[in-house]
Amino acid sequence: MVVNIKSMGLFGMDAFPVSVETDISKGIPSFDIVGLPDASIKEARDRVRAAICNCGFEFPKNKIIINLAPADIKKIGSIYDLPILISLLLANGALSCDAERSAFIGELSLSGEVRPVDGVLPMTIEAKKLGYGTFYVPARNAREGAVVKGIDVVPVENINSLVMHLKGKKIIQPSVPVGNMGTKKYTGGPDFSDVKGQFEAKRALEIAACGGHNVLLIGSPGTGKSMLAKRLPSILPEMTFDEMIETSKIHSIAGIIPHDTSLITERPFRSPHHTVSSAGLTGGGTIPHPGEISLAHNGVLFLDELPEFNRNTMEILRQPIEDGVITISRVNATLTYPCSIMLIAAMNPCPCGYYGHPTRKCTCSAKAVSQYLSRISGPLLDRLDIHVEVPPVEFGEISSSEKAETSAEIKKRVDRVRKIQNERFKGTGITCNARITAGLLNELCPLDDNAKETLKYSFERMGFSGRAYDRILKVARTVADMDGSEVIKRDHILESIQYRTLDSKYWR
């Protein structure tokens, strides 16, 4: 008799159904798993055998063949331990139940405990689409799957409790989501009120938050670049439910959703060290997993000490910043992960860090400064909408007892501007000014005559690229929105150009 138990698999962001087919027949005792399993699945034979015996069941002394269908897709991970065990108990007559509309996933310990696995959220979403009524998952993963309505997500602690449940003797109640499943306000962490002075940098970051723009902070050590960047999430708009789901799917695949959490409800802030590899930033592996740039999806990717990053690693960022997705190609798979991010980068102006400092002397030669800055290519620089210098804080500012403006106060203005953009972009799929497509740029960024003349003069005088021109317009659109103006005026253009002057000051 062949027993068929439903399970799920994961391929990038997409889940797919897997049938665990078990046949027990007469012959020399053996235990084979077929259907393109990887090494961890082949090792399931020993885990399942030990778990069955240690939970008080008899392991069949017959010829056992397990087929993971469809057989043409590579199966990876230990998630099939649980369905393999249930199928063996059913085929051996140790368990009798109706599992037609149920699916199972989970890794087993040798004692029969069910351990957590990665990717439960996307697999639960797909299981619901396939019409399954119940999804049995490890107890520590149940809360992330419970956010999907229309399917019962049953938390499984161990094999014995699951068998009792399937026999109807001791029912396990489906898990329920925890926390607020709607938008969630920023509830703590660093606040802009802690930052003394730096009014120009704060203004630049407020503009960035209003329009979703990328920012480059340049300043000497100790001026507060990292401090400013870490406070940016506190003024960003709350995530929508769809953004929470999409972000949580990526974190679920990476296995980094906290076990007491149902969804990622605050915008991610990722800050990889400059020694990160290309694969660590973009994603990698035999079947590529998401990297830092995807884990920051719908949030902030902060790259401190930008010139210290490997040149190839930095250049990889160029296309994902433009497209909002990253495609990873390997021999076994080509996968696409979303990466709609705000990129915040910080750097010193020179190797010693004190080029242009008002009180400390720079010890670098002109050639050393030039070589240091040349580590950042022009095309990458073009994709950073706002360049802002972060000067040293004066003693009077840093010693002042006066409290600076709080993040909550700044965020009110950001929310007002984002509301204007939401109305403007309704039905277009555009989320903020930084995402305005080339085809809509002229329509959505109208300039008055003075603004046109100013932009033309600056473009010709400073030698901006076509991409820099687009970025100037988008930033000006955001500044105009903050000013409550539908038309972009001269002052708006001048302020947005001010955030490109580092192009000529340092790199040209």
N, C-alpha and C positions, 0 to 999 in steps of 0.2 A: 504494500500500500504506500502511495506517495502522499506525503503531507505538505501542504503549501502554506507558509506563514509569510505575511506581508512585512516588509521593512522599507527603509528609505536609504538613499545614497546622496552624496553631495558632489557637485562638479562646479567649482567656482562659487558663484552666487546662486546657482540653480540646484534644486533638489530633484531627485527622480525616484520612481518606485523600484524596489527590488523585491523579487520573490525568492524566498528561501525554501527550496524544494528538497525534501528529505525522503530518502528511500532506504529502508532496512530490509535486507534480504538474506537468505541462507548463503553460507560460504565461509571462506577463511576470514576470521575477524580482522577488520580494517576500518579505517576512518579517513575518508578522502573528501576534500572540499575543492570543487571546480567552479568555473565561471569567472576567470581572470582575477583571483584573489591576490593581494599582496602578502608580504611576509607576515605582517601582524595578524592577518586573517587566518593564514595557515597555522599560526601558533594558537589560534582559538581552539583547536582540537584538544590541546592539553588543558587549557583553562576550563573549557566546557566539561571535559571528563572529570576533572577534579571537583568542580562546582557541583555536578550531579551527585557524585559519590559523597561529598561532604555535607550535602543537604538531605541525605537519607534516602536517595533514590538509587535504583539499580541501573548501571550503565549497560546498554545492550551489547551482548557478545556475538555480534553478527557483522556482516558486511554493510557498512554505512557509507552512503554517498550523499553529500550535500551539494546542491547546485544553486549558485547565486545568479539568477536571471534578471535582466538580459546578460548573456554570456559574453557579449562583444564590448562591454564597458568595464574598464578597470575599476575594481572595488578596493578601497583603501580604508585603513583604520580598524579599530577594535569594536566598532558600533554593532557588528553583527553577532557578537557573542550571545546576547539575550535571545534574539529570534532563533538562532541555531539551537540553543538549549530547549526552548519551548517546542520547537518542531520535533526534537528528539523525544521529549516526554510524550507528545501526542502520538508519534509514530510507534512508540514502545508500549502504549497503552497505560502509562503511568498518570496521564492527564486526559480528561475529556471535557471539551468546552467548544463553544462556537466563536471562532476568531476570524470570521469571514470579513467583517468590517473594521478590523483592528490592525494596527501596525505596532511593531516593537523595535526599539533600539537600546543599546546599552552595553557597556563593557563589564565583564565579570571578574571578580576576585576569585581566588581558589576556594574561599569559604562560602561563596554564593552571594556576596554583597554586589550591588550594582553601582558601578562607578560612573562619574560624569563623563560626557563626551562633548565634542565641538559641533556647532552647526545645528542645534536643536530648533531654533526659531525658523530658519528657512525651510527645514524639513517639516515642521508642523504646518506652516503655511501651505506647502505642497500637498501634505496629507489631507488637509481640509478640502483643497481643490479636487482631489481624487475621490472624495466622497467617503473617506474613512470617518467612522463615528468616534473611535477611541484611539488614542496614541499613548502607548506605554513608554515612558522615558525614565532615566535615572532621577531620583528624587531631587538631587541638587541642580538639575536642569529644568525642573518642572515649571518654575515660575516664569522663566523666559518664554516657554511655549504656551503658557496659559493666557497670554495676551491675545491669542488668536481665537476669535469667537466662532462658535459653530462646531467645535470639536472638543471632546473631553480629553484633557491631558492628565494622565494618571501617574503620580509619582511612585516609583518602585524603589524600595530600600534594599530588598533582598529577594532571593528566589522563593523562599518559603512563604513570605507574605503575598507574593504575586500568585503562587499556586493556590493559596487559600482564597484569594480574590476571584480567580478564574473559576474555582469550584463553587463560588457563591457562598462560602462559609464565613468569610470576614472581608467585607467590601472596603476597598480603598477609595476614599472620596477624591474626585478630580481636584487638581490644584486650581487656585484662583490667583489672579495677578495682584501684586502689591503696589501701593503707591498710587499717585495720580496719573491716569492714562491720557489725560489731556495735556495741554501745554503746562510747563512747569517753570516757575520763575527761578532766577539765579538765587541760590539760597546761602551763599557764603563764599569764602575764599578771598583772595586779594582784592582790594578796593582802591579806586583812583584817589580817594581822599588821603591815602598814605603817601602819595607822590607830591613832593614839594617842588614848586616851580614848574619848569618844563611846559609852559603854556602852549608853545608852538607845536611841540610833539603831541600833546594831548589833543589839540585841535586836529592835527593830521590823523590821529587814530580815531577820533570821532567821525571824521569824514569817511575814513575807511570802513568803519562799522555801519555807517548809513548806506554806503553803496556797495559793500562787499569787496573793496579794493585790496590789492596786495601792497605791502609797505616794506621799505628798506630804511632801517634806522642806522645812522652813522654817527659815531661819537667815541670819545676817549673812554678808557676803562673807568668804571665807577660813576658814569653820568646817569645811569638808570635805564639803559636800553632794555635789559631783561625784565626789570621791574615793570616797565610800561607794557611790554608785550604780554606778560603773565596776567595783566589786569584787563586785557581786551575782552575775554569772554564775558566779563561782568557787565558789559554794555551792549552785547549782541542781542538781537531779538530772540524770544523763546522759540524753541523748535516746534514745528507742527507735528501732528501725530504721524503723518506720512514720513517726515524726516526722522522721527524717532525710530520707526520701524526699519527704515533703510539703513540707518546708522547701526541699529542693534543687530541687524542681520550680519553686517561686516564683523562686528565685535564678537558675535556668536560663532562665526566661522573661525575666527582667530582664537576662540576659547578664552576671552578675557572679560566676559560679562560677569560681574559679581554674582555669586550664587543666591544672594538674598535680594536680588533685583530682577524686575520683570523687563524693564526697558532702559536704554540709555536716554535720559531725559534732559541732560545738559550738554551743550555743544562740546565736542571733544577738543582738547588742547594737547597736541603731541609735540614733544621737543626732543628729537633724537640727537645724540652726540655727534660731533663732526667726524668721528671715525666710522659712522654707519656705512655699510656697503651699499652698492647699487641695488642688490636684491633686497636688503633690509629696508630700503626706502620705497622701492616700487612693488616689492612682493616677489616671491620665488619659491622654489621647491620643485619636486618632480611633477606634482599637480600644484601649480602656484597658489600660495596663500597670500592674503592681502598684506601689503607692507605699510610703512608709516604714513605714506601719502593717502592711502585708502582709509586707514584707521582714523585719519583726521577729517574724513568726509563730513560735510555740513558743519565743520568747525575750523580750528586754527592749526596750521602747521608752522611751528616756530623753529627757524634755523639760526642758532646763535653762532657767532664767529664764522660767518658765511665763507670767507676766503679759505678757511682751513678745511672745508669739505673737499673731497676728491673732485677734480674737474669733471670727470665723466659722470659722477653722481649728480653734480649740479646741473649738467646739461640735460640729463634725463628728465628734469622737471619741466622743460620748456613745453613739450606737447601736452602733458597732463594739465598744466595751468591753463592752456588755451581751451582744451576740449572738455575738461571736467570728468574725463574717464581715462583709465590707463589700461592698455592691452599688453598682456604678458604672453610671449610665445615661447614654448618649450617643445621638445621632441614629442612628448606625450599629450600636450594640450595647448590650446590658445584660449586664454581667458581674459575677460574684460571686467574690471572693477571700477565702480564710481569713485571719483575723487574731487568733488566740488569743494574746494577749500579756499580759505584766505591764507595766503602765504605771508608770514611776517619774518623778515630776515634782519639780522643785526651784525654789525661789523665795526672794527676800528678803522680809522682813516689811514693807518700805516702799520708796519710791523711792530714798532714800539708802542703805538697807540696814541701818540701825543702830537701828531701833525696838526697844526692850526690851534693848538691849545693856548689859551691866553696867558698862562703862568708857567707852564712846564715846557722845557725845550725838547723838541723832537731830535732824536739822535740818528735818524735814518737819512741816507743819501737820497737824492732825487730819483736815482735809478731804482733804489730799493722800494721807494714809495710807488713808483710806476709799475714795477713788477708785481708788487702786492695787489694793487688794484686791478691789474690785468688778469688776475685769476678769475674774475667775474666777467663773463663774455658780454658783448653788447646785446646780442639777442635775448639773453636772460635778463639783463638790466631793463630792456624795453618792456618786459612783461611785468615789471614791478611798477605799479601805477604811481605810487607816491614815494619820493625820496625825501627824507627829512633829517636834518642835522640835530643831534641831541647834545647841547653844550653843557659844560660843567655847571653845577648849581652853585650859586653864590651863597656866601655865609649867611647873609640876611634872610634868604629864603629858607635854607635848610634849618636854621635855628628858630624860625618863627613858630609861635604856638598857634597861629591861625590855621584853622582846618580848611583843607582844600575841598573843592567840589566833589561830592560823592558819585559813585558809579550810578546809583539810582537816579540822580538828577540828570546825568548825561544820557542815561538810557531812555528817559522820557522823550528827549529830543530825537534820539535814534529811532524809537518806535514811531514817532510822528512822521518822520521822513520815510521809513519803510512802508507805512500805510499808504502814502502817496504813490510809491512805486508799485505796490500791490494792485492799486486801482489802475494804474497806467498799463501794467503788463498782464492784466486779467485775460486769460485765454490764450496767451502767447507761449507759455512754458518758461518765460524768463522770470527769474526770481529777484534780481536786483540790477542796478545800473551797470555793475561790472560785467554782467552777462549779456548786455545788449549786443545783438548780432550785427554784422557789417551791413546787412541789407536794411536794417531798421535805424541805423545810426543817424542818418541825416533827418529822418522823419521825427525821431524822438529827441533829438538834440538841436532844436532850432536856435540860431544865433541872430542877435540884432546886428545892425551894420557896424557899430563900433567894435563889437566882439569879433566879427569877421576880420576886420582890418588888423586888430591886435594879434589875432591868431596867425594871420598871414605873415605879418612882419616878424613875429617870433619864430615861426616855422622856417622862414628863409634865413633869418639871422643866426639861429642856433643850430640849424642843420638837423632837425628832428627826423627820425625815420617815419614811415607810414604807420607803423604800429604805435609809435609814441604819439602820433597825431590822434589816433583813435583813443588812446588812454587819456590824453588831455581832455578830449571831448567828454568822455565818460565821467571823469572826475569833476569837470565843470558842471555836468548835468546834476551830479550829487550836490555840489555847492549851491547850485540854483535851487534845488529842492529844499535844502536847509534854509534858504532865504525866502522860500515861498513863491518863487518866480517860475512861471511856465517856460519863459524864454531865457536863454543863456545870455547874460550881459557881460560887458567888458570886465567888471570886477571879478566875476566868476572865472573868466578865462585867465585873468592875471594870477589869481590864487592857484589855479590848477597848474599853470606854467611854473609858478614858484616851486612846485614840488617836482619839477624836472630839471632844475638848474644844476643839480649834481652831475648830470650828464656832461655838461661842459666844464664844470669846475674841476672834476677829478679825472674824467675819462677821455676828454678830448684835447 
